């Protein structure tokens, strides 16, 4: 059975392309999938079918989008090179590149990290999250790079998930944010929940939210930018991106929470999951892994440094 969404165009959204507007407001709908929906005559304005993906919307319009019933997915192994920085019989840690989606979703059924893991690990992935997310204990955004833990069996998955739940799993990121942060360090203590209007966005809110804590430390200040280290005490969706935008320093390149004029060369936010620390599920020994900053990140630092 299909699901119909009635989306209202706000003043802020006026003038946007219809495909971008849909992907910004519907969870798990990418821009390419939004274009497919337009081709399939599933997008309407005033009961008239919108056929042009370049159609520009106006404030106050009501756009109807019909999503077809989800397909029964068969996730296939794909021979995609992945950067594995740690591995044993229970788990592995992958250094995910910017631009790679973690698991299949509408509009992204292939070329994901899960497709690559199915090829590399064969049958050795935990089954707790089903066929779509085998082995995936936690996620990072498509355009965030960095370290991600993967469980090879259900025992390690449960043990690692427990550490995430009780906040004994350590995660640290590095980012370049807009503006100059004057304090050397600080803590952002602000609850995060789903945005009232934009379904894909999160926001600092007291309604239907969960506590969220982010600690930041300045690494270096540049002209109009600050390089920061970020320590997560909780792991909410888009937490760093929402919190930094909340204090007036959105992550550079962030198309969702940053300024309208996006830094195109970054192809997404300048945010890297640099460090993970956890207790090994079987040996109970503390493991700490840190990755190098990727090329796109270092190149951007050189640019703003010059």
Secondary structure, DSSP 8 states (H G I E B T S, - for coil): --EEEEEE--TTTTT-BHHHHHHHHSTT--HHHHHHHHHTT-EEETTEE---TT-B--TT-EEEEEE---------------EEEEE-SSEEEEEE-TT--SS-BTTB-SSSHHHHHHHHHTT-S--TTTTTSTTBSS---TT-EEEEEEESSHHHHHHHHHHHHTT-SEEEEEEEEES---SSEEEEE--EEE-SS-TT-EEE-SSSEE--EEEEEEEEE-SSEEEEEEEESS--TTHHHHHHHHTT--BTT-TTTS-SS--GGGSS--EEEEEEEEE-TTT--EEEEE----HHHHHHHHHHH-
